[in-house]
Amino acid sequence: MKPAMTNSIGIHTSKDLMAKLSPPISNQNPKFHLTSHISGEISRRLPAPLASHPGSFPSSLSSHGRFRSRGPSHRSSQLPLPYGREKGTADLTPCAATFPRHAMVRKKRLRLIAEMARKIRASRELENLPRDSQRFALDYESMTRPFTGKRLPAMAWRDVRRELRLFSLLCRQPSFGIGRVVTRKSWLEEFDEPCYWVISKVKVDYTAENMDHGKAWGILTFRGKTEADEKEVEQVMYHDWRMVPKHEEENFKIFTPVPEPEPLRYVPYPPLLRAMKLAQLQKEGKPDIQEPMIDLQRPTLVPKDYFINWNLKKNEEGTAV
């Protein structure tokens, strides 16, 4: 019998060498020692903080490819085992170690300096906006606005020279005309019913030279109907405003509403539709032919494909006339 081969150090290179390199396996529970050997190999290859963390690296593997702790304090110890798996067996499928749940979610950083810088930029943008006195300034010789360079339409030149803007009237009154009644020249010429604003609040542009620019709010009465809510007065920069004198306000507001006429229910057909309707009635054989009328208050429910089917039917039958 040939003796076993040895190297220069004196270690056998046959079964003795394999026995030294392989982990010891007990005859009583070989699976337990195999599981301990696999978990030890993985822990040696992991970084030191992760391997030393008590809750991040368990000793065995689950069937879902993640590490599971068998400690009594870990929640995963209460999870049911997969079907066909006995307690104490190991899953030898290769997988990667997972970090704790609290380490996977990144907290939102509080960027206080960035938020403060954003608010400062927003406030500076509001400060740098052009004011009403800059936007609506007007050169009365060339009839152009210096801020935009646009020229007013020729039809407005006459009113610009004769009429006034709203704040040109309010700046002359105490408390900037709060409580006064103002109207427009175009309303006086167009409507017989009273149309006016009752000024309730103003916001003056104090950077203007004569403080004749700003915004105003009030209650509108248009053609005798007074609105309930307060809203901003529109077109305050137009040269179209007039102030009603105090001793004429009551007479100006007097208005007897005219009863509204009843809405029309039936109207005749247009000539072409009337001829088509009469021809259709004659074709159907109806002896009593009356004047066809359109019912304006009839509720009509038109399906989605009504006009498509109507065109197809019209092409098949032809025009009634």
C-alpha positions as CSV (number, residue, x, y, z in Angstrom):
1,M,0.0,0.0,0.0
2,K,1.4,3.4,-1.1
3,P,1.7,5.9,1.8
4,A,-0.1,9.3,1.6
5,M,1.7,12.2,-0.1
6,T,3.0,15.0,2.1
7,N,4.5,18.5,1.3
8,S,7.5,20.2,2.7
9,I,5.6,21.4,5.8
10,G,4.4,18.0,6.6
11,I,0.7,18.4,6.0
12,H,-1.1,15.5,4.3
13,T,-2.7,16.5,0.9
14,S,-5.4,13.8,0.8
15,K,-8.3,13.2,3.1
16,D,-6.5,14.8,6.1
17,L,-6.2,18.1,4.2
18,M,-9.9,18.1,3.3
19,A,-10.8,17.3,6.9
20,K,-8.8,20.3,8.1
21,L,-10.3,22.7,5.6
22,S,-14.0,21.6,5.9
23,P,-16.0,22.6,9.0
24,P,-16.7,20.0,11.6
25,I,-20.0,18.3,11.2
26,S,-21.8,16.6,14.1
27,N,-23.7,13.4,13.6
28,Q,-26.4,14.6,15.8
29,N,-27.5,17.8,14.0
30,P,-25.4,18.5,10.9
31,K,-27.8,21.2,9.6
32,F,-27.3,23.3,12.7
33,H,-23.5,23.4,12.2
34,L,-23.9,24.0,8.5
35,T,-26.1,27.0,9.2
36,S,-23.7,28.4,11.7
37,H,-20.8,28.0,9.3
38,I,-22.7,29.9,6.5
39,S,-23.7,32.8,8.7
40,G,-20.2,33.0,10.1
41,E,-18.7,33.3,6.6
42,I,-21.2,36.0,5.6
43,S,-20.5,38.0,8.8
44,R,-16.8,37.9,8.2
45,R,-17.2,39.4,4.7
46,L,-19.6,42.1,5.8
47,P,-18.3,45.5,7.2
48,A,-17.7,45.7,10.9
49,P,-20.6,48.0,11.9
50,L,-23.1,45.9,10.0
51,A,-21.8,42.6,11.3
52,S,-21.7,43.9,14.9
53,H,-25.2,45.4,14.8
54,P,-27.5,43.1,16.8
55,G,-30.6,43.7,14.8
56,S,-29.2,44.1,11.3
57,F,-27.6,40.7,10.7
58,P,-29.5,37.6,11.9
59,S,-28.1,34.2,12.0
60,S,-30.3,32.5,9.3
61,L,-32.0,33.2,6.0
62,S,-35.7,33.4,5.2
63,S,-37.4,31.9,2.1
64,H,-37.9,35.4,0.6
65,G,-34.1,36.1,0.2
66,R,-33.7,38.3,3.3
67,F,-32.0,37.7,6.6
68,R,-34.3,37.0,9.5
69,S,-33.5,37.2,13.2
70,R,-34.4,34.3,15.5
71,G,-34.2,36.4,18.6
72,P,-37.3,36.7,20.8
73,S,-37.5,40.6,20.4
74,H,-37.5,40.6,16.6
75,R,-40.9,40.7,14.9
76,S,-39.9,38.4,12.1
77,S,-39.6,35.5,14.6
78,Q,-43.4,35.4,14.7
79,L,-43.8,35.0,10.9
80,P,-45.1,31.6,9.7
81,L,-42.6,29.4,7.9
82,P,-43.2,28.6,4.2
83,Y,-45.0,25.5,3.2
84,G,-42.8,22.4,3.4
85,R,-40.1,24.0,5.6
86,E,-39.4,22.6,9.0
87,K,-38.3,24.6,11.9
88,G,-34.5,24.7,12.2
89,T,-33.7,24.1,8.5
90,A,-31.6,26.6,6.5
91,D,-32.2,28.2,3.1
92,L,-29.0,28.1,1.2
93,T,-30.0,30.5,-1.7
94,P,-27.5,33.3,-2.1
95,C,-28.7,36.8,-1.1
96,A,-27.5,40.2,0.1
97,A,-27.8,41.5,3.6
98,T,-30.5,44.2,4.3
99,F,-30.2,47.2,6.5
100,P,-32.6,48.0,9.3
101,R,-36.0,49.6,8.5
102,H,-35.1,52.8,10.2
103,A,-31.9,53.1,8.1
104,M,-33.7,52.7,4.7
105,V,-35.9,55.9,5.0
106,R,-34.0,59.1,4.5
107,K,-35.4,62.0,6.6
108,K,-36.3,65.3,4.9
109,R,-33.6,67.9,5.5
110,L,-34.7,71.2,7.0
111,R,-33.2,73.8,4.7
112,L,-34.0,76.8,6.7
113,I,-31.5,79.1,4.9
114,A,-32.9,78.1,1.5
115,E,-36.5,78.7,2.7
116,M,-35.5,82.2,4.1
117,A,-33.8,83.0,0.8
118,R,-36.9,82.0,-1.2
119,K,-39.1,84.3,0.9
120,I,-36.6,87.2,0.5
121,R,-36.6,86.7,-3.3
122,A,-40.4,86.7,-3.4
123,S,-40.6,89.9,-1.4
124,R,-38.0,91.6,-3.6
125,E,-40.0,90.6,-6.7
126,L,-43.1,92.2,-5.2
127,E,-41.1,95.4,-4.4
128,N,-39.6,95.5,-7.9
129,L,-43.0,95.3,-9.7
130,P,-44.0,98.5,-11.5
131,R,-46.5,100.6,-9.6
132,D,-49.7,101.9,-11.0
133,S,-48.3,105.4,-11.3
134,Q,-45.5,103.9,-13.6
135,R,-47.7,101.6,-15.6
136,F,-50.5,104.1,-16.3
137,A,-48.5,107.3,-16.7
138,L,-49.6,109.2,-19.9
139,D,-47.9,111.8,-22.0
140,Y,-50.8,114.0,-23.1
141,E,-49.0,115.5,-26.0
142,S,-48.1,112.3,-27.8
143,M,-50.9,110.2,-26.2
144,T,-48.5,107.4,-25.4
145,R,-47.7,105.6,-22.1
146,P,-43.9,105.9,-21.3
147,F,-43.7,102.6,-19.5
148,T,-44.9,100.5,-22.4
149,G,-44.5,102.9,-25.3
150,K,-48.0,102.1,-26.6
151,R,-50.2,104.8,-28.1
152,L,-53.8,105.2,-27.1
153,P,-56.4,104.7,-29.8
154,A,-57.5,107.8,-31.6
155,M,-61.1,107.5,-30.5
156,A,-60.1,107.9,-26.9
157,W,-58.1,111.1,-27.3
158,R,-61.2,113.3,-26.9
159,D,-62.2,111.7,-23.6
160,V,-58.6,111.8,-22.3
161,R,-58.5,115.6,-22.8
162,R,-62.0,116.2,-21.2
163,E,-62.7,113.4,-18.7
164,L,-60.8,112.3,-15.6
165,R,-59.6,109.0,-14.1
166,L,-61.2,107.7,-11.0
167,F,-58.4,108.5,-8.6
168,S,-58.1,112.0,-10.1
169,L,-61.5,112.5,-8.6
170,L,-61.0,110.6,-5.3
171,C,-57.7,112.3,-4.4
172,R,-59.5,115.6,-4.1
173,Q,-62.1,114.3,-1.6
174,P,-61.7,113.8,2.2
175,S,-60.9,110.1,3.1
176,F,-60.3,109.6,-0.7
177,G,-64.0,109.6,-1.4
178,I,-65.1,106.6,0.7
179,G,-68.9,106.5,0.6
180,R,-69.3,108.7,-2.5
181,V,-71.1,107.7,-5.7
182,V,-69.2,107.6,-8.9
183,T,-70.4,106.7,-12.4
184,R,-69.0,106.5,-15.9
185,K,-69.7,108.6,-19.0
186,S,-70.3,105.6,-21.2
187,W,-72.9,104.2,-18.8
188,L,-74.8,107.5,-18.9
189,E,-74.9,107.5,-22.7
190,E,-75.7,103.9,-23.1
191,F,-78.2,102.9,-20.4
192,D,-81.4,104.6,-19.1
193,E,-81.2,102.7,-15.8
194,P,-78.8,104.0,-13.1
195,C,-75.3,102.5,-13.1
196,Y,-72.9,103.6,-10.4
197,W,-70.3,102.5,-7.8
198,V,-70.5,103.2,-4.0
199,I,-66.8,103.4,-2.9
200,S,-66.1,101.5,0.3
201,K,-62.4,100.9,0.3
202,V,-59.3,102.4,-1.4
203,K,-55.6,101.6,-1.6
204,V,-53.6,104.6,-2.8
205,D,-50.3,104.5,-4.5
206,Y,-48.4,106.9,-2.4
207,T,-45.4,107.0,-4.7
208,A,-47.5,108.9,-7.3
209,E,-46.9,112.6,-7.5
210,N,-50.5,113.7,-6.8
211,M,-51.5,110.3,-5.2
212,D,-53.9,109.9,-8.2
213,H,-53.3,106.2,-8.7
214,G,-54.3,103.1,-6.8
215,K,-57.1,100.5,-6.4
216,A,-60.6,100.9,-5.1
217,W,-63.4,98.6,-4.0
218,G,-67.1,99.1,-3.8
219,I,-70.6,97.9,-4.4
220,L,-71.8,98.0,-8.0
221,T,-75.3,98.9,-9.1
222,F,-75.7,98.0,-12.8
223,R,-78.9,99.0,-14.6
224,G,-80.8,99.3,-11.4
225,K,-79.7,95.9,-9.9
226,T,-77.4,96.2,-6.8
227,E,-75.0,93.4,-6.2
228,A,-74.6,92.0,-2.7
229,D,-70.8,91.5,-2.6
230,E,-68.1,94.0,-2.5
231,K,-65.6,93.8,-5.4
232,E,-62.7,95.7,-6.9
233,V,-63.6,98.6,-9.3
234,E,-62.4,97.8,-12.8
235,Q,-60.8,100.1,-15.3
236,V,-59.9,102.8,-12.8
237,M,-57.2,104.2,-15.2
238,Y,-59.7,105.0,-18.0
239,H,-60.5,108.7,-18.5
240,D,-64.2,108.0,-18.2
241,W,-65.3,108.6,-14.6
242,R,-67.6,111.2,-13.1
243,M,-68.6,111.9,-9.5
244,V,-72.2,112.4,-8.6
245,P,-72.7,115.5,-6.3
246,K,-73.9,114.8,-2.8
247,H,-77.2,116.7,-3.2
248,E,-78.0,114.7,-6.4
249,E,-77.2,111.2,-5.1
250,E,-80.7,110.4,-3.9
251,N,-82.3,111.5,-7.2
252,F,-79.7,109.6,-9.1
253,K,-80.4,106.4,-7.3
254,I,-84.2,106.6,-7.7
255,F,-85.3,103.9,-10.1
256,T,-88.6,102.2,-10.7
257,P,-87.9,98.7,-12.1
258,V,-89.8,97.8,-15.1
259,P,-91.4,94.3,-14.9
260,E,-89.5,91.9,-17.1
261,P,-91.5,90.5,-20.0
262,E,-92.3,86.8,-20.0
263,P,-89.9,84.7,-22.0
264,L,-91.0,83.5,-25.4
265,R,-92.1,79.9,-25.5
266,Y,-92.9,79.4,-29.2
267,V,-91.2,81.0,-32.2
268,P,-91.8,80.3,-36.0
269,Y,-89.4,78.2,-38.0
270,P,-87.0,79.9,-40.4
271,P,-88.2,79.8,-44.1
272,L,-86.1,76.9,-45.3
273,L,-86.8,74.8,-42.2
274,R,-90.5,75.7,-42.4
275,A,-90.7,74.4,-46.0
276,M,-88.8,71.2,-45.0
277,K,-91.2,70.7,-42.1
278,L,-94.3,71.2,-44.2
279,A,-93.0,68.8,-46.9
280,Q,-92.3,66.2,-44.3
281,L,-95.8,66.5,-42.8
282,Q,-97.4,66.1,-46.3
283,K,-95.2,63.1,-47.0
284,E,-96.4,61.5,-43.8
285,G,-100.0,62.1,-44.9
286,K,-101.2,64.3,-42.1
287,P,-104.3,66.3,-43.4
288,D,-104.4,68.9,-40.7
289,I,-101.3,71.0,-41.5
290,Q,-100.7,73.7,-38.9
291,E,-98.1,76.3,-38.8
292,P,-95.0,74.6,-37.3
293,M,-93.5,76.4,-34.2
294,I,-90.3,75.8,-32.3
295,D,-90.7,75.1,-28.6
296,L,-87.8,77.0,-26.9
297,Q,-88.4,75.4,-23.5
298,R,-88.7,71.8,-24.6
299,P,-86.1,69.7,-22.8
300,T,-84.1,67.9,-25.5
301,L,-81.8,65.0,-24.8
302,V,-79.7,64.5,-27.9
303,P,-77.7,61.2,-27.9
304,K,-74.0,61.2,-28.9
305,D,-74.5,59.6,-32.3
306,Y,-77.7,61.5,-33.2
307,F,-76.2,63.7,-35.9
308,I,-74.2,60.9,-37.4
309,N,-77.3,58.7,-37.9
310,W,-79.3,61.8,-39.1
311,N,-76.8,62.4,-41.9
312,L,-76.8,58.8,-42.9
313,K,-80.6,58.8,-43.0
314,K,-80.7,62.0,-44.9
315,N,-78.3,60.7,-47.6
316,E,-80.5,57.6,-48.0
317,E,-83.9,59.3,-48.2
318,G,-82.8,62.6,-49.8
319,T,-84.1,66.1,-49.1
320,A,-87.9,66.4,-48.4
321,V,-88.2,69.5,-50.5
